[in-house]
Amino acid sequence: LPTTDLIHPQASTQAYVALEPAHNIHHSLVLLSRIDEFSGFDDWVYRTAAIMTPEELDANRLVMIGLYYATLPDASYPSFPVFIESLASLSPLQLRNRVLDAYIAIVDGEGRATSYDEILADVNAFLSYLRRGFSQENFDPEVERRAYTYLIDPPAMQQLIVGHLRSMWYKYLAVEWERVRPMLQKAVRAFESVDLSAMDRQSTVEYVVGRPIKKDYWCSVLDKSQQLVFVPSAHVGPYTKMFEGQGQTWVIFGARQPDDAGEVVPELSRAELLVRLNALADDSRLNILKLVADQGESRSQDIMQLLDMSQSGASRHLQQLTAAGFLTERRCNGAKCFALNSDRIGATLLALGAYLTPVVVHAPTTS
């Protein structure tokens, strides 16, 4: 199963912003499998999921969650089709072992490495092994049970993965990529003049994604990373996502431009505004913000009870508001506590005003 979140704050590393088509499109496919768990993705994600067949949705969940580590790009690729062909060129065992090696790294860590045969001895052994490394919220027994049937049949697994990715690319993603690529290229160019490597890691991440990062979510993987590659996404909304491979770490973030950009790019200003306004354009989320504004820092359990929300509904709304920067989160007495970020709300209103302010073009004077 894919796990979330970010980084470690100390040393600097080589860092830059890049288009990275394989990681970009791969993550859009992951988003299509998580629509029931998160709100705030770009509308394309929800519209596309709504027109996919039940069989396509089912296959996408199996491939992008149950077989996630077989599909995760481990290097830079010039296009998504090139990446698909690279998966097709691997031996089925190589592809399967990508999944098992990732699980061993997560579950066993630096301890004794469980053998492939032990992990795949039977489906119950497989599920028991995964439960040791994944939290309950990141573990879907039914998906993993089905994934197991493919892990013990590598040729069938490779056929499923390659066929699904090709189908999704040509049916849904190729046209969408051509639509969003110009905007994403502008996001890349907007950061080209900034020397990100001169900053420490915390400053680098916060500068690029445009908001503070919760340090307790950061992971030590960047201590081993030689390069930090930021990838602007048109679909991820306010969220961030980290991938790693071969000394590189990729961070997916919502396409934007630096706050101190000299030249404003309207498409990027609009994209970032839509992400923030989307978080506000919901009665339940506005009620949460009002409650926290009136009550002060509040526990998630208190928010649920006072607003009569289900745990899953409250979790989705709080995730989006925190990711958008309107709430800050910390652990207090074993619970999640949320406080209002008034600065973020004020900055959003100013940004909206600036975006809607007419640009005055002065006619050239004649002598």
Disulfide bonds with the S-S distance in Angstrom:
Cys332-Cys337 1.54
